[in-house]
Amino acid sequence: MKTTTARATEAIEAAQMMYADEMGASLDLSPAARMALIETIAAAIRTAVAEEQQNLEPTDEEVLASSIC
C-alpha cells in the first residue's frame, strides 16, 4: 500500500510530464529542450517541497516545550 506522500509525488510527477509535453508542443521545442523544461519544473517543485517540509518541522524549542508538558 502506498503512502499519501508517495501517491502525491506520483501525481505531481505525472502532472509535470503532461505540462512539459504540452508546453513543448506549443512552443515547438526539441526533445532536449523539453527535457530541460522538465528538469526546470522538477527543480522548482523539489525546492517548494523542501521549503514546505522545513516550515512543517518543529523547532528545537517547540520539541523541548512539547516534551515538558
Predicted model as a PDB file, atoms N, CA, C, CB and O in Angstrom, pLDDT in the B-factor column:
MODEL        1                                                                  
ATOM      1  N   MET A   1       0.848  -1.177   0.000  1.00 79.00           N  
ATOM      2  CA  MET A   1       0.000   0.000   0.000  1.00 79.00           C  
ATOM      3  C   MET A   1       0.894   1.241   0.000  1.00 79.00           C  
ATOM      4  CB  MET A   1      -0.965  -0.002   1.227  1.00 79.00           C  
ATOM      5  O   MET A   1       1.841   1.329   0.782  1.00 79.00           O  
ATOM      6  N   LYS A   2       0.596   2.179  -0.864  1.00 79.00           N  
ATOM      7  CA  LYS A   2       1.390   3.395  -0.989  1.00 79.00           C  
ATOM      8  C   LYS A   2       0.947   4.433   0.034  1.00 79.00           C  
ATOM      9  CB  LYS A   2       1.279   3.966  -2.408  1.00 79.00           C  
ATOM     10  O   LYS A   2      -0.227   4.526   0.392  1.00 79.00           O  
ATOM     11  N   THR A   3       1.923   5.209   0.491  1.00 82.00           N  
ATOM     12  CA  THR A   3       1.606   6.294   1.418  1.00 82.00           C  
ATOM     13  C   THR A   3       0.996   7.459   0.657  1.00 82.00           C  
ATOM     14  CB  THR A   3       2.866   6.750   2.185  1.00 82.00           C  
ATOM     15  O   THR A   3       1.082   7.537  -0.569  1.00 82.00           O  
ATOM     16  N   THR A   4       0.391   8.344   1.391  1.00 82.00           N  
ATOM     17  CA  THR A   4      -0.186   9.541   0.780  1.00 82.00           C  
ATOM     18  C   THR A   4       0.899  10.359   0.094  1.00 82.00           C  
ATOM     19  CB  THR A   4      -0.912  10.395   1.836  1.00 82.00           C  
ATOM     20  O   THR A   4       0.684  10.910  -0.985  1.00 82.00           O  
ATOM     21  N   THR A   5       2.058  10.435   0.723  1.00 75.00           N  
ATOM     22  CA  THR A   5       3.172  11.187   0.139  1.00 75.00           C  
ATOM     23  C   THR A   5       3.619  10.573  -1.173  1.00 75.00           C  
ATOM     24  CB  THR A   5       4.347  11.247   1.111  1.00 75.00           C  
ATOM     25  O   THR A   5       3.889  11.296  -2.132  1.00 75.00           O  
ATOM     26  N   ALA A   6       3.702   9.246  -1.231  1.00 78.00           N  
ATOM     27  CA  ALA A   6       4.117   8.561  -2.456  1.00 78.00           C  
ATOM     28  C   ALA A   6       3.100   8.796  -3.572  1.00 78.00           C  
ATOM     29  CB  ALA A   6       4.289   7.049  -2.200  1.00 78.00           C  
ATOM     30  O   ALA A   6       3.478   9.031  -4.720  1.00 78.00           O  
ATOM     31  N   ARG A   7       1.825   8.734  -3.240  1.00 86.00           N  
ATOM     32  CA  ARG A   7       0.785   8.988  -4.252  1.00 86.00           C  
ATOM     33  C   ARG A   7       0.821  10.432  -4.728  1.00 86.00           C  
ATOM     34  CB  ARG A   7      -0.606   8.660  -3.688  1.00 86.00           C  
ATOM     35  O   ARG A   7       0.659  10.703  -5.918  1.00 86.00           O  
ATOM     36  N   ALA A   8       1.031  11.354  -3.805  1.00 81.00           N  
ATOM     37  CA  ALA A   8       1.112  12.765  -4.188  1.00 81.00           C  
ATOM     38  C   ALA A   8       2.338  13.012  -5.075  1.00 81.00           C  
ATOM     39  CB  ALA A   8       1.169  13.664  -2.930  1.00 81.00           C  
ATOM     40  O   ALA A   8       2.267  13.771  -6.041  1.00 81.00           O  
ATOM     41  N   THR A   9       3.436  12.381  -4.746  1.00 79.00           N  
ATOM     42  CA  THR A   9       4.651  12.517  -5.556  1.00 79.00           C  
ATOM     43  C   THR A   9       4.418  12.011  -6.963  1.00 79.00           C  
ATOM     44  CB  THR A   9       5.816  11.762  -4.917  1.00 79.00           C  
ATOM     45  O   THR A   9       4.821  12.661  -7.928  1.00 79.00           O  
ATOM     46  N   GLU A  10       3.777  10.866  -7.097  1.00 85.00           N  
ATOM     47  CA  GLU A  10       3.478  10.310  -8.422  1.00 85.00           C  
ATOM     48  C   GLU A  10       2.563  11.241  -9.207  1.00 85.00           C  
ATOM     49  CB  GLU A  10       2.831   8.921  -8.292  1.00 85.00           C  
ATOM     50  O   GLU A  10       2.757  11.439 -10.406  1.00 85.00           O  
ATOM     51  N   ALA A  11       1.570  11.811  -8.540  1.00 87.00           N  
ATOM     52  CA  ALA A  11       0.641  12.722  -9.215  1.00 87.00           C  
ATOM     53  C   ALA A  11       1.360  13.979  -9.684  1.00 87.00           C  
ATOM     54  CB  ALA A  11      -0.520  13.097  -8.283  1.00 87.00           C  
ATOM     55  O   ALA A  11       1.116  14.457 -10.791  1.00 87.00           O  
ATOM     56  N   ILE A  12       2.233  14.510  -8.861  1.00 84.00           N  
ATOM     57  CA  ILE A  12       2.986  15.709  -9.241  1.00 84.00           C  
ATOM     58  C   ILE A  12       3.898  15.408 -10.421  1.00 84.00           C  
ATOM     59  CB  ILE A  12       3.811  16.237  -8.049  1.00 84.00           C  
ATOM     60  O   ILE A  12       3.991  16.201 -11.358  1.00 84.00           O  
ATOM     61  N   GLU A  13       4.573  14.261 -10.375  1.00 83.00           N  
ATOM     62  CA  GLU A  13       5.457  13.890 -11.479  1.00 83.00           C  
ATOM     63  C   GLU A  13       4.684  13.709 -12.783  1.00 83.00           C  
ATOM     64  CB  GLU A  13       6.213  12.608 -11.141  1.00 83.00           C  
ATOM     65  O   GLU A  13       5.150  14.120 -13.845  1.00 83.00           O  
ATOM     66  N   ALA A  14       3.520  13.102 -12.706  1.00 88.00           N  
ATOM     67  CA  ALA A  14       2.696  12.911 -13.907  1.00 88.00           C  
ATOM     68  C   ALA A  14       2.233  14.259 -14.455  1.00 88.00           C  
ATOM     69  CB  ALA A  14       1.473  12.013 -13.593  1.00 88.00           C  
ATOM     70  O   ALA A  14       2.262  14.487 -15.664  1.00 88.00           O  
ATOM     71  N   ALA A  15       1.808  15.147 -13.565  1.00 87.00           N  
ATOM     72  CA  ALA A  15       1.368  16.478 -13.993  1.00 87.00           C  
ATOM     73  C   ALA A  15       2.522  17.256 -14.608  1.00 87.00           C  
ATOM     74  CB  ALA A  15       0.777  17.259 -12.809  1.00 87.00           C  
ATOM     75  O   ALA A  15       2.348  17.975 -15.592  1.00 87.00           O  
ATOM     76  N   GLN A  16       3.684  17.105 -14.023  1.00 82.00           N  
ATOM     77  CA  GLN A  16       4.877  17.775 -14.548  1.00 82.00           C  
ATOM     78  C   GLN A  16       5.170  17.314 -15.968  1.00 82.00           C  
ATOM     79  CB  GLN A  16       6.091  17.507 -13.642  1.00 82.00           C  
ATOM     80  O   GLN A  16       5.465  18.136 -16.835  1.00 82.00           O  
ATOM     81  N   MET A  17       5.094  16.019 -16.216  1.00 83.00           N  
ATOM     82  CA  MET A  17       5.356  15.478 -17.551  1.00 83.00           C  
ATOM     83  C   MET A  17       4.305  15.971 -18.550  1.00 83.00           C  
ATOM     84  CB  MET A  17       5.375  13.935 -17.513  1.00 83.00           C  
ATOM     85  O   MET A  17       4.648  16.369 -19.663  1.00 83.00           O  
ATOM     86  N   MET A  18       3.032  15.944 -18.159  1.00 87.00           N  
ATOM     87  CA  MET A  18       1.970  16.400 -19.052  1.00 87.00           C  
ATOM     88  C   MET A  18       2.140  17.882 -19.384  1.00 87.00           C  
ATOM     89  CB  MET A  18       0.590  16.152 -18.417  1.00 87.00           C  
ATOM     90  O   MET A  18       1.983  18.285 -20.536  1.00 87.00           O  
ATOM     91  N   TYR A  19       2.458  18.684 -18.385  1.00 85.00           N  
ATOM     92  CA  TYR A  19       2.647  20.113 -18.599  1.00 85.00           C  
ATOM     93  C   TYR A  19       3.819  20.357 -19.546  1.00 85.00           C  
ATOM     94  CB  TYR A  19       2.878  20.835 -17.260  1.00 85.00           C  
ATOM     95  O   TYR A  19       3.714  21.148 -20.484  1.00 85.00           O  
ATOM     96  N   ALA A  20       4.929  19.677 -19.296  1.00 82.00           N  
ATOM     97  CA  ALA A  20       6.110  19.860 -20.142  1.00 82.00           C  
ATOM     98  C   ALA A  20       5.838  19.413 -21.580  1.00 82.00           C  
ATOM     99  CB  ALA A  20       7.303  19.082 -19.567  1.00 82.00           C  
ATOM    100  O   ALA A  20       6.287  20.057 -22.528  1.00 82.00           O  
ATOM    101  N   ASP A  21       5.103  18.312 -21.738  1.00 82.00           N  
ATOM    102  CA  ASP A  21       4.755  17.857 -23.088  1.00 82.00           C  
ATOM    103  C   ASP A  21       3.896  18.892 -23.811  1.00 82.00           C  
ATOM    104  CB  ASP A  21       4.016  16.509 -23.026  1.00 82.00           C  
ATOM    105  O   ASP A  21       4.133  19.203 -24.979  1.00 82.00           O  
ATOM    106  N   GLU A  22       2.899  19.420 -23.107  1.00 87.00           N  
ATOM    107  CA  GLU A  22       2.017  20.418 -23.717  1.00 87.00           C  
ATOM    108  C   GLU A  22       2.782  21.700 -24.061  1.00 87.00           C  
ATOM    109  CB  GLU A  22       0.848  20.740 -22.773  1.00 87.00           C  
ATOM    110  O   GLU A  22       2.628  22.260 -25.147  1.00 87.00           O  
ATOM    111  N   MET A  23       3.606  22.149 -23.115  1.00 83.00           N  
ATOM    112  CA  MET A  23       4.379  23.372 -23.371  1.00 83.00           C  
ATOM    113  C   MET A  23       5.389  23.140 -24.486  1.00 83.00           C  
ATOM    114  CB  MET A  23       5.100  23.842 -22.090  1.00 83.00           C  
ATOM    115  O   MET A  23       5.593  24.002 -25.341  1.00 83.00           O  
ATOM    116  N   GLY A  24       6.018  21.971 -24.471  1.00 81.00           N  
ATOM    117  CA  GLY A  24       6.993  21.647 -25.510  1.00 81.00           C  
ATOM    118  C   GLY A  24       6.358  21.619 -26.883  1.00 81.00           C  
ATOM    119  O   GLY A  24       6.939  22.098 -27.857  1.00 81.00           O  
ATOM    120  N   ALA A  25       5.154  21.054 -26.958  1.00 84.00           N  
ATOM    121  CA  ALA A  25       4.454  21.003 -28.240  1.00 84.00           C  
ATOM    122  C   ALA A  25       4.007  22.401 -28.662  1.00 84.00           C  
ATOM    123  CB  ALA A  25       3.241  20.056 -28.156  1.00 84.00           C  
ATOM    124  O   ALA A  25       4.124  22.765 -29.832  1.00 84.00           O  
ATOM    125  N   SER A  26       3.497  23.179 -27.715  1.00 88.00           N  
ATOM    126  CA  SER A  26       3.036  24.534 -28.031  1.00 88.00           C  
ATOM    127  C   SER A  26       4.179  25.414 -28.519  1.00 88.00           C  
ATOM    128  CB  SER A  26       2.381  25.171 -26.809  1.00 88.00           C  
ATOM    129  O   SER A  26       4.012  26.232 -29.424  1.00 88.00           O  
ATOM    130  N   LEU A  27       5.347  25.228 -27.901  1.00 87.00           N  
ATOM    131  CA  LEU A  27       6.497  26.066 -28.254  1.00 87.00           C  
ATOM    132  C   LEU A  27       7.375  25.426 -29.317  1.00 87.00           C  
ATOM    133  CB  LEU A  27       7.326  26.356 -27.023  1.00 87.00           C  
ATOM    134  O   LEU A  27       8.393  25.993 -29.712  1.00 87.00           O  
ATOM    135  N   ASP A  28       6.981  24.242 -29.781  1.00 89.00           N  
ATOM    136  CA  ASP A  28       7.741  23.513 -30.793  1.00 89.00           C  
ATOM    137  C   ASP A  28       9.192  23.295 -30.342  1.00 89.00           C  
ATOM    138  CB  ASP A  28       7.709  24.273 -32.131  1.00 89.00           C  
ATOM    139  O   ASP A  28      10.141  23.567 -31.078  1.00 89.00           O  
ATOM    140  N   LEU A  29       9.330  22.792 -29.104  1.00 87.00           N  
ATOM    141  CA  LEU A  29      10.653  22.562 -28.535  1.00 87.00           C  
ATOM    142  C   LEU A  29      11.233  21.229 -29.004  1.00 87.00           C  
ATOM    143  CB  LEU A  29      10.586  22.599 -27.010  1.00 87.00           C  
ATOM    144  O   LEU A  29      10.499  20.280 -29.281  1.00 87.00           O  
ATOM    145  N   SER A  30      12.535  21.175 -29.085  1.00 90.00           N  
ATOM    146  CA  SER A  30      13.219  19.924 -29.401  1.00 90.00           C  
ATOM    147  C   SER A  30      13.125  18.993 -28.188  1.00 90.00           C  
ATOM    148  CB  SER A  30      14.714  20.183 -29.796  1.00 90.00           C  
ATOM    149  O   SER A  30      12.823  19.448 -27.084  1.00 90.00           O  
ATOM    150  N   PRO A  31      13.378  17.698 -28.382  1.00 87.00           N  
ATOM    151  CA  PRO A  31      13.370  16.778 -27.236  1.00 87.00           C  
ATOM    152  C   PRO A  31      14.319  17.212 -26.115  1.00 87.00           C  
ATOM    153  CB  PRO A  31      13.743  15.381 -27.697  1.00 87.00           C  
ATOM    154  O   PRO A  31      13.984  17.087 -24.937  1.00 87.00           O  
ATOM    155  N   ALA A  32      15.489  17.717 -26.474  1.00 90.00           N  
ATOM    156  CA  ALA A  32      16.444  18.174 -25.454  1.00 90.00           C  
ATOM    157  C   ALA A  32      15.889  19.374 -24.686  1.00 90.00           C  
ATOM    158  CB  ALA A  32      17.794  18.542 -26.105  1.00 90.00           C  
ATOM    159  O   ALA A  32      16.050  19.463 -23.469  1.00 90.00           O  
ATOM    160  N   ALA A  33      15.244  20.284 -25.389  1.00 89.00           N  
ATOM    161  CA  ALA A  33      14.658  21.452 -24.734  1.00 89.00           C  
ATOM    162  C   ALA A  33      13.484  21.040 -23.841  1.00 89.00           C  
ATOM    163  CB  ALA A  33      14.194  22.481 -25.783  1.00 89.00           C  
ATOM    164  O   ALA A  33      13.289  21.616 -22.771  1.00 89.00           O  
ATOM    165  N   ARG A  34      12.709  20.052 -24.273  1.00 86.00           N  
ATOM    166  CA  ARG A  34      11.621  19.538 -23.432  1.00 86.00           C  
ATOM    167  C   ARG A  34      12.167  18.941 -22.148  1.00 86.00           C  
ATOM    168  CB  ARG A  34      10.800  18.489 -24.190  1.00 86.00           C  
ATOM    169  O   ARG A  34      11.611  19.156 -21.071  1.00 86.00           O  
ATOM    170  N   MET A  35      13.265  18.184 -22.264  1.00 86.00           N  
ATOM    171  CA  MET A  35      13.864  17.588 -21.068  1.00 86.00           C  
ATOM    172  C   MET A  35      14.394  18.687 -20.143  1.00 86.00           C  
ATOM    173  CB  MET A  35      15.004  16.609 -21.457  1.00 86.00           C  
ATOM    174  O   MET A  35      14.288  18.566 -18.923  1.00 86.00           O  
ATOM    175  N   ALA A  36      14.952  19.736 -20.697  1.00 90.00           N  
ATOM    176  CA  ALA A  36      15.428  20.854 -19.881  1.00 90.00           C  
ATOM    177  C   ALA A  36      14.251  21.514 -19.162  1.00 90.00           C  
ATOM    178  CB  ALA A  36      16.179  21.892 -20.755  1.00 90.00           C  
ATOM    179  O   ALA A  36      14.360  21.896 -17.996  1.00 90.00           O  
ATOM    180  N   LEU A  37      13.134  21.643 -19.864  1.00 86.00           N  
ATOM    181  CA  LEU A  37      11.932  22.202 -19.255  1.00 86.00           C  
ATOM    182  C   LEU A  37      11.454  21.319 -18.114  1.00 86.00           C  
ATOM    183  CB  LEU A  37      10.822  22.368 -20.300  1.00 86.00           C  
ATOM    184  O   LEU A  37      11.096  21.819 -17.048  1.00 86.00           O  
ATOM    185  N   ILE A  38      11.445  20.014 -18.330  1.00 84.00           N  
ATOM    186  CA  ILE A  38      11.027  19.065 -17.288  1.00 84.00           C  
ATOM    187  C   ILE A  38      11.936  19.201 -16.070  1.00 84.00           C  
ATOM    188  CB  ILE A  38      11.054  17.604 -17.825  1.00 84.00           C  
ATOM    189  O   ILE A  38      11.451  19.245 -14.939  1.00 84.00           O  
ATOM    190  N   GLU A  39      13.234  19.266 -16.286  1.00 87.00           N  
ATOM    191  CA  GLU A  39      14.178  19.386 -15.171  1.00 87.00           C  
ATOM    192  C   GLU A  39      13.992  20.701 -14.419  1.00 87.00           C  
ATOM    193  CB  GLU A  39      15.618  19.278 -15.682  1.00 87.00           C  
ATOM    194  O   GLU A  39      14.113  20.747 -13.194  1.00 87.00           O  
ATOM    195  N   THR A  40      13.698  21.763 -15.155  1.00 89.00           N  
ATOM    196  CA  THR A  40      13.466  23.057 -14.507  1.00 89.00           C  
ATOM    197  C   THR A  40      12.218  23.005 -13.634  1.00 89.00           C  
ATOM    198  CB  THR A  40      13.330  24.172 -15.559  1.00 89.00           C  
ATOM    199  O   THR A  40      12.218  23.500 -12.507  1.00 89.00           O  
ATOM    200  N   ILE A  41      11.158  22.403 -14.161  1.00 84.00           N  
ATOM    201  CA  ILE A  41       9.919  22.266 -13.395  1.00 84.00           C  
ATOM    202  C   ILE A  41      10.153  21.379 -12.180  1.00 84.00           C  
ATOM    203  CB  ILE A  41       8.791  21.686 -14.277  1.00 84.00           C  
ATOM    204  O   ILE A  41       9.699  21.699 -11.081  1.00 84.00           O  
ATOM    205  N   ALA A  42      10.856  20.271 -12.368  1.00 84.00           N  
ATOM    206  CA  ALA A  42      11.134  19.348 -11.267  1.00 84.00           C  
ATOM    207  C   ALA A  42      11.938  20.040 -10.166  1.00 84.00           C  
ATOM    208  CB  ALA A  42      11.893  18.113 -11.781  1.00 84.00           C  
ATOM    209  O   ALA A  42      11.663  19.847  -8.981  1.00 84.00           O  
ATOM    210  N   ALA A  43      12.920  20.837 -10.549  1.00 88.00           N  
ATOM    211  CA  ALA A  43      13.732  21.546  -9.560  1.00 88.00           C  
ATOM    212  C   ALA A  43      12.885  22.533  -8.762  1.00 88.00           C  
ATOM    213  CB  ALA A  43      14.892  22.281 -10.246  1.00 88.00           C  
ATOM    214  O   ALA A  43      13.055  22.668  -7.550  1.00 88.00           O  
ATOM    215  N   ALA A  44      11.982  23.216  -9.440  1.00 87.00           N  
ATOM    216  CA  ALA A  44      11.103  24.163  -8.754  1.00 87.00           C  
ATOM    217  C   ALA A  44      10.185  23.440  -7.776  1.00 87.00           C  
ATOM    218  CB  ALA A  44      10.271  24.958  -9.770  1.00 87.00           C  
ATOM    219  O   ALA A  44       9.949  23.922  -6.668  1.00 87.00           O  
ATOM    220  N   ILE A  45       9.671  22.293  -8.182  1.00 82.00           N  
ATOM    221  CA  ILE A  45       8.801  21.506  -7.302  1.00 82.00           C  
ATOM    222  C   ILE A  45       9.592  21.002  -6.104  1.00 82.00           C  
ATOM    223  CB  ILE A  45       8.171  20.319  -8.068  1.00 82.00           C  
ATOM    224  O   ILE A  45       9.123  21.097  -4.969  1.00 82.00           O  
ATOM    225  N   ARG A  46      10.802  20.459  -6.346  1.00 83.00           N  
ATOM    226  CA  ARG A  46      11.624  19.956  -5.238  1.00 83.00           C  
ATOM    227  C   ARG A  46      11.944  21.076  -4.249  1.00 83.00           C  
ATOM    228  CB  ARG A  46      12.931  19.332  -5.772  1.00 83.00           C  
ATOM    229  O   ARG A  46      11.918  20.857  -3.038  1.00 83.00           O  
ATOM    230  N   THR A  47      12.242  22.266  -4.751  1.00 87.00           N  
ATOM    231  CA  THR A  47      12.541  23.399  -3.877  1.00 87.00           C  
ATOM    232  C   THR A  47      11.328  23.769  -3.031  1.00 87.00           C  
ATOM    233  CB  THR A  47      12.996  24.607  -4.703  1.00 87.00           C  
ATOM    234  O   THR A  47      11.446  23.992  -1.826  1.00 87.00           O  
ATOM    235  N   ALA A  48      10.170  23.830  -3.667  1.00 84.00           N  
ATOM    236  CA  ALA A  48       8.946  24.175  -2.941  1.00 84.00           C  
ATOM    237  C   ALA A  48       8.621  23.137  -1.877  1.00 84.00           C  
ATOM    238  CB  ALA A  48       7.774  24.310  -3.910  1.00 84.00           C  
ATOM    239  O   ALA A  48       8.230  23.493  -0.765  1.00 84.00           O  
ATOM    240  N   VAL A  49       8.777  21.865  -2.200  1.00 80.00           N  
ATOM    241  CA  VAL A  49       8.503  20.793  -1.234  1.00 80.00           C  
ATOM    242  C   VAL A  49       9.481  20.870  -0.070  1.00 80.00           C  
ATOM    243  CB  VAL A  49       8.589  19.406  -1.912  1.00 80.00           C  
ATOM    244  O   VAL A  49       9.076  20.747   1.086  1.00 80.00           O  
ATOM    245  N   ALA A  50      10.755  21.071  -0.359  1.00 82.00           N  
ATOM    246  CA  ALA A  50      11.767  21.167   0.707  1.00 82.00           C  
ATOM    247  C   ALA A  50      11.474  22.345   1.629  1.00 82.00           C  
ATOM    248  CB  ALA A  50      13.182  21.310   0.103  1.00 82.00           C  
ATOM    249  O   ALA A  50      11.593  22.228   2.848  1.00 82.00           O  
ATOM    250  N   GLU A  51      11.089  23.481   1.046  1.00 85.00           N  
ATOM    251  CA  GLU A  51      10.753  24.652   1.857  1.00 85.00           C  
ATOM    252  C   GLU A  51       9.544  24.377   2.733  1.00 85.00           C  
ATOM    253  CB  GLU A  51      10.489  25.864   0.966  1.00 85.00           C  
ATOM    254  O   GLU A  51       9.519  24.765   3.901  1.00 85.00           O  
ATOM    255  N   GLU A  52       8.554  23.719   2.182  1.00 81.00           N  
ATOM    256  CA  GLU A  52       7.347  23.416   2.958  1.00 81.00           C  
ATOM    257  C   GLU A  52       7.657  22.427   4.073  1.00 81.00           C  
ATOM    258  CB  GLU A  52       6.244  22.855   2.047  1.00 81.00           C  
ATOM    259  O   GLU A  52       7.160  22.579   5.189  1.00 81.00           O  
ATOM    260  N   GLN A  53       8.468  21.420   3.785  1.00 78.00           N  
ATOM    261  CA  GLN A  53       8.848  20.462   4.817  1.00 78.00           C  
ATOM    262  C   GLN A  53       9.609  21.153   5.939  1.00 78.00           C  
ATOM    263  CB  GLN A  53       9.694  19.334   4.218  1.00 78.00           C  
ATOM    264  O   GLN A  53       9.412  20.843   7.114  1.00 78.00           O  
ATOM    265  N   GLN A  54      10.473  22.082   5.576  1.00 80.00           N  
ATOM    266  CA  GLN A  54      11.225  22.823   6.580  1.00 80.00           C  
ATOM    267  C   GLN A  54      10.281  23.648   7.446  1.00 80.00           C  
ATOM    268  CB  GLN A  54      12.272  23.728   5.914  1.00 80.00           C  
ATOM    269  O   GLN A  54      10.486  23.762   8.654  1.00 80.00           O  
ATOM    270  N   ASN A  55       9.254  24.221   6.835  1.00 78.00           N  
ATOM    271  CA  ASN A  55       8.276  25.004   7.596  1.00 78.00           C  
ATOM    272  C   ASN A  55       7.458  24.129   8.532  1.00 78.00           C  
ATOM    273  CB  ASN A  55       7.348  25.752   6.651  1.00 78.00           C  
ATOM    274  O   ASN A  55       7.008  24.597   9.577  1.00 78.00           O  
ATOM    275  N   LEU A  56       7.258  22.863   8.171  1.00 74.00           N  
ATOM    276  CA  LEU A  56       6.445  21.972   8.979  1.00 74.00           C  
ATOM    277  C   LEU A  56       7.219  21.325  10.124  1.00 74.00           C  
ATOM    278  CB  LEU A  56       5.854  20.909   8.111  1.00 74.00           C  
ATOM    279  O   LEU A  56       6.617  20.874  11.098  1.00 74.00           O  
ATOM    280  N   GLU A  57       8.549  21.275  10.017  1.00 73.00           N  
ATOM    281  CA  GLU A  57       9.347  20.654  11.062  1.00 73.00           C  
ATOM    282  C   GLU A  57       9.370  21.552  12.296  1.00 73.00           C  
ATOM    283  CB  GLU A  57      10.782  20.375  10.562  1.00 73.00           C  
ATOM    284  O   GLU A  57       9.557  22.764  12.189  1.00 73.00           O  
ATOM    285  N   PRO A  58       9.176  20.940  13.476  1.00 74.00           N  
ATOM    286  CA  PRO A  58       9.193  21.756  14.693  1.00 74.00           C  
ATOM    287  C   PRO A  58      10.609  22.244  15.008  1.00 74.00           C  
ATOM    288  CB  PRO A  58       8.633  20.953  15.883  1.00 74.00           C  
ATOM    289  O   PRO A  58      11.597  21.573  14.709  1.00 74.00           O  
ATOM    290  N   THR A  59      10.680  23.407  15.608  1.00 72.00           N  
ATOM    291  CA  THR A  59      11.977  23.935  16.032  1.00 72.00           C  
ATOM    292  C   THR A  59      12.415  23.192  17.292  1.00 72.00           C  
ATOM    293  CB  THR A  59      11.906  25.480  16.288  1.00 72.00           C  
ATOM    294  O   THR A  59      11.615  22.494  17.916  1.00 72.00           O  
ATOM    295  N   ASP A  60      13.674  23.341  17.660  1.00 73.00           N  
ATOM    296  CA  ASP A  60      14.178  22.712  18.883  1.00 73.00           C  
ATOM    297  C   ASP A  60      13.393  23.180  20.097  1.00 73.00           C  
ATOM    298  CB  ASP A  60      15.668  23.019  19.071  1.00 73.00           C  
ATOM    299  O   ASP A  60      13.101  22.396  20.999  1.00 73.00           O  
ATOM    300  N   GLU A  61      13.057  24.451  20.113  1.00 76.00           N  
ATOM    301  CA  GLU A  61      12.288  24.996  21.233  1.00 76.00           C  
ATOM    302  C   GLU A  61      10.906  24.355  21.317  1.00 76.00           C  
ATOM    303  CB  GLU A  61      12.154  26.518  21.098  1.00 76.00           C  
ATOM    304  O   GLU A  61      10.426  24.056  22.410  1.00 76.00           O  
ATOM    305  N   GLU A  62      10.272  24.144  20.178  1.00 74.00           N  
ATOM    306  CA  GLU A  62       8.953  23.508  20.158  1.00 74.00           C  
ATOM    307  C   GLU A  62       9.026  22.059  20.634  1.00 74.00           C  
ATOM    308  CB  GLU A  62       8.357  23.564  18.749  1.00 74.00           C  
ATOM    309  O   GLU A  62       8.136  21.585  21.341  1.00 74.00           O  
ATOM    310  N   VAL A  63      10.080  21.369  20.247  1.00 71.00           N  
ATOM    311  CA  VAL A  63      10.255  19.978  20.675  1.00 71.00           C  
ATOM    312  C   VAL A  63      10.455  19.924  22.183  1.00 71.00           C  
ATOM    313  CB  VAL A  63      11.454  19.321  19.945  1.00 71.00           C  
ATOM    314  O   VAL A  63       9.847  19.101  22.867  1.00 71.00           O  
ATOM    315  N   LEU A  64      11.313  20.806  22.700  1.00 74.00           N  
ATOM    316  CA  LEU A  64      11.541  20.841  24.146  1.00 74.00           C  
ATOM    317  C   LEU A  64      10.277  21.204  24.907  1.00 74.00           C  
ATOM    318  CB  LEU A  64      12.645  21.830  24.481  1.00 74.00           C  
ATOM    319  O   LEU A  64       9.976  20.608  25.941  1.00 74.00           O  
ATOM    320  N   ALA A  65       9.542  22.174  24.402  1.00 77.00           N  
ATOM    321  CA  ALA A  65       8.307  22.590  25.076  1.00 77.00           C  
ATOM    322  C   ALA A  65       7.284  21.470  25.100  1.00 77.00           C  
ATOM    323  CB  ALA A  65       7.714  23.816  24.392  1.00 77.00           C  
ATOM    324  O   ALA A  65       6.580  21.297  26.095  1.00 77.00           O  
ATOM    325  N   SER A  66       7.189  20.706  24.017  1.00 76.00           N  
ATOM    326  CA  SER A  66       6.195  19.621  23.982  1.00 76.00           C  
ATOM    327  C   SER A  66       6.633  18.448  24.854  1.00 76.00           C  
ATOM    328  CB  SER A  66       5.968  19.143  22.533  1.00 76.00           C  
ATOM    329  O   SER A  66       5.779  17.695  25.322  1.00 76.00           O  
ATOM    330  N   SER A  67       7.925  18.266  25.089  1.00 73.00           N  
ATOM    331  CA  SER A  67       8.369  17.159  25.932  1.00 73.00           C  
ATOM    332  C   SER A  67       8.218  17.481  27.406  1.00 73.00           C  
ATOM    333  CB  SER A  67       9.812  16.812  25.629  1.00 73.00           C  
ATOM    334  O   SER A  67       8.188  16.575  28.239  1.00 73.00           O  
ATOM    335  N   ILE A  68       8.123  18.758  27.738  1.00 73.00           N  
ATOM    336  CA  ILE A  68       7.958  19.171  29.130  1.00 73.00           C  
ATOM    337  C   ILE A  68       6.517  18.949  29.582  1.00 73.00           C  
ATOM    338  CB  ILE A  68       8.353  20.650  29.310  1.00 73.00           C  
ATOM    339  O   ILE A  68       6.269  18.617  30.741  1.00 73.00           O  
ATOM    340  N   CYS A  69       5.581  19.130  28.673  1.00 59.00           N  
ATOM    341  CA  CYS A  69       4.138  19.042  29.018  1.00 59.00           C  
ATOM    342  C   CYS A  69       3.718  17.651  29.327  1.00 59.00           C  
ATOM    343  CB  CYS A  69       3.282  19.568  27.899  1.00 59.00           C  
ATOM    344  O   CYS A  69       2.550  17.413  29.632  1.00 59.00           O  
TER     345      CYS A  69                                                      
ENDMDL                                                                          
END                                                                             
